[in-house]
Amino acid sequence: MASIFTKIVHGEIPCYKIAEDEVCFAFLDINPLAKGHSLVIPKQEVDYLFDLDDELLTALMLFSKKIATAIGKAIPCKRVGVAVLGLEVPHAHLHLVPLQTEADISFSKPKLKLEKAEMENIAESIRGFLEP
């Protein structure tokens, strides 16, 4: 059975897409820790990040770097943090979270509830800072 992330990649479930290339896809987390919290995934469904082959892992990290750079320009923050958890969805993914403090990346804190228009504006803002 396809993961929720595979269904997002195939357009079966809507998302606030930031970017995609041949092998990677980035979109806003719908339960964000902070405004701009994004997920970056390989399009290929592999459960565990460190089971990706070296070429795909490298592509994912380089793609994530572009997304993190754009997030850092679009969202006022001191840094963009990276987290790898991957227990809730069996599809390798990175969380990119804008940070003011280390506590901002605590997954035990309450998630933000943002309106659709605000999520769309955030995604558009991040896209606007992506290098071609």
Number of C-alpha atoms within 10 A of each C-alpha: 4 10 14 14 26 19 12 18 22 11 10 11 11 10 18 19 20 24 17 17 11 8 13 20 24 27 22 23 21 17 14 20 25 20 22 27 26 30 25 26 27 28 22 16 16 18 16 16 20 10 11 17 10 10 8 17 16 12 16 23 16 13 21 23 14 14 28 26 16 21 30 21 15 20 19 14 14 11 18 23 19 18 14 12 14 15 10 6 13 16 21 26 25 21 25 29 26 26 23 15 11 9 11 14 22 11 12 8 10 10 13 12 13 14 8 11 9 11 19 16 12 21 25 15 18 23 17 15 16 17 9 4
